[in-house]
Amino acid sequence: MQCSERNLSMMMDLYEMTMAYGYFTDGLANMKRATFDIFYRHNPDKGGFSIFAGLEQCIQYIQNFHFTDSDVEYFRSLNLFNDAFLEYLRNYHFSGDVDAMPEGTIMYPRESILSVTAPILDAQLLETALLAEINHQSLIATKTSRIVKAAEGRGVSDFGARRAHNMDAAVYGARAAYIGGADGTATVLAGQEFDIPVGGTMAHSWVMYYPDEYTAFKKYAEVYPTNVVLLIDTYDVIHSGLPNAIRVAKEVLEPMGQRLKGVRIDSGDLAYLSKRVRAILDSEGLQDCKIVASNSLDEYTIRSILDQGGCIDSFGVGERLITAKSDPVFGGVYKLVAVEGKDGWEPRIKVSETMEKITNPGRKDLYRIYNAQGKAVSDLIAIEGEPVDVAHKFRYVDPLEPWRIRHFEGCTAKKLLVPIFRGGKLVYNMPALRDIRAYVQYQLKNEIWEEEQRFENPHAHFVDMTPAYYEEKMNLLARSRNQ
């Protein structure tokens, strides 16, 4: 089957369809609505926050959710479902509601980032695809943000496509990297699909193809005189690559009225080499020539290079960005939190001997609380529709220290989840990718404490509860002991 023939609606675990069939056999007329929440339990790399990414692809998935004739015939071949259910699938469309954080929102563990409310059959079918999109792109966006922070204002570009886990991972990883703060990508398809700035010059094969390094550099400069960045580590950075690059700058580009834009180092001791290269370039009157570094970089190697005085102007970051190599799993989960009953919504809770796996039950509102200076001091979980007025003295519960009496006062609150779908219809205007990226940067600069952004032992952002919500959760836990 060709990739263009894939129906992504089939991107599901089989248990979603077996459960959907079970609900179907109970009767569509009696089917209850349910609410599922997506949340995660840990920030990658023991960081202080994560970045919500992948919402646009979730929207596209839900909008296009359907089953083709060939899909139905495949399900028939499994001998699990009756004809009535298979015919139902032919005309299926999602009919529920979705709420989510705007893409690019800074987020924290154990809080809802996307919520689905729909007939239980509809809600069950979305689990795998939504998690796949959100887990992957949130992971890469978060990793990129760390790398960009380590670069301290220097340019960062995604060079990771060839080391990505597949072509989709490369393209959507580049999108997520741009959200996380990368300036551009080397992946052409990502540039075409998402209008991300693309960049790239040459590989070692270009240099090796020609009989000598100088000729290779000269040929490239003649083709691209206004944007010459030469890869100088094919043979020897200091004794071959750099002298030939300088020769091209003097003999080829300057007579054309052009300047050598940059040199790239892709191997060796990048801190040491970049300092040597910078000194030689400056001595030759090429102070405006930039130094680009690549080769298995991440936030830690970049920080180390700069701490050693490395003279690097921008970084091309590949495998450790596109795979989030140091912590490659973003543990988002999709859990049932409420079922509609005769007298309203009935909360549901998942209980575990592992405390972090106990879910936050029920339909709820999530607020970000800001102090008078506009800094986010906490996120607050409340029962859906519960009044929250943090301008005046408002008691809240820290679930990790519930015995303490704590209050917000003189603060403002912003509801974090916004309507995306209502009755299966899209009601949300998706912002441009550059605006999502800018939103991330705004939050990190203006709203999120610097102490939450450090790499080692970051301050833990508080996710608090209203007293009413905390009491509801404790009551459910107590009742669960009688199950």
ABEGO torsion letter per residue (X at the ends): XBAAABBAAABBBAAAAAAAAAAAAAEAAABBBBBBBBBBABBBGGBABBBBBGAAAAAAAAAABBBBAAAAAAAAAAGABBAAAAAAAAABBBABBBBBBBBGBBBBBGBBABBBBBBAAAAAAAAAAAAAAAAAAAAAAAAAAAAAAAAGGBBBBBAAAAABABAAAAAAAAAAAAAAGBABBABAAAAAAAGBBBBEBBBAAAAAABABAAAAAAAAAAABAABBBBBAAAABAAAAAAAAAAAAAAAAAAAAGBBBABBBBABEBAAAAAAAAAAAAAAAGAAABBBBBBGGBBAAAAAAAAAAGBBBABBBBBAAAAAGAABABBABBBBBABBBBAAEBBBBBBBBABAAABBBBEBBBBBBBBBAAGBBABBBBBBBGBBBBAABBBBBBBAABAABBBBBBGBBBBBABBBABBGGBBABBBBBAAAAAAAAAAAAAAABBAAAABABGBBBBBBBBBAAAAAAAAAAAAAAAAX
